[in-house]
């Protein structure tokens, strides 16, 4: 095997490894964080690292393909590296792009001026967790701009009936109920994200109105600055399910 062949082979191998690691590293990052093997910041860091490797493989893979095809050599490594790199880059790029398209906040409420308050969550959140306080003057304008359609839901039924309806929706969504207070019309729950196993605390507040019941929901991430839109998406899902079920 001559020197040129060695260079082509190394280039194809590097493209393959870059593509494989672009997929494996983010998966390991999430799994390790979920299992408590490392601090969540380490796991999160593996996502952009995987994206960087994916882009690298996406650049080097086609170059290796062209060189090996011209030399009449096997294209398996170069083609596989290009394919894996493309998959990793497209997925991770989409994830990171979504983070830039939503507000960099982790505390979301349907009522900005009078957000629902937590009672149980403070005792469930570990040391160093994000504060539960909702700063209406700071977060409010950012949330309004990012989620202009997010607001309370009016339910045309008595509060006790609305409470059971909402409770059933939360259970069906797989949320862990942390506090149930039907007398106060409040429910607290914990949501666990799929990939990294992050814990988000959620509170539902039901208040009687002349037309029935008004539901407000608030969701707060325990860690991180931004949430990639997860808290707002969760609230929208709850509102949608309750609206469809009433």
Number of C-alpha atoms within 10 A of each C-alpha: 5 6 8 11 14 11 13 20 20 15 22 30 21 20 34 27 20 28 31 23 23 31 23 15 20 24 18 17 24 23 18 18 21 21 10 12 12 14 12 19 12 14 21 16 13 20 25 18 16 27 27 19 24 33 23 19 35 25 15 22 30 18 18 27 25 14 20 20 13 9 12 9 13 13 18 14 21 32 18 21 29 30 21 23 32 22 18 29 25 13 14 22 19 11 14 14 12 13 16 12 11 19 20 18 20 23 27 28 28 25 17 21 12 11 19 22 18 19 13 16 21 12 7 13 18 11 7 8 13 16 13 18 11 20 12 16 10 9 18 18 13 16 22 15 11 17 17 10 10 20 18 16 17 18 20 15 17 17 22 14 15 23 25 12 16 22 21 13 19 21 12 10 13 12 18 15 16 16 16 17 11 15 9 11 19 23 24 26 22 23 22 16 12 11 14 21 17 18 18 23 26 29 26 26 23 27 17 17 14 8 11 16 23 20 25 24 29 25 27 27 27 23 19 16 13 17 21 21 20 19 24 26 15 18 22 17 14 18 22 13 17 20 13 8 11 12
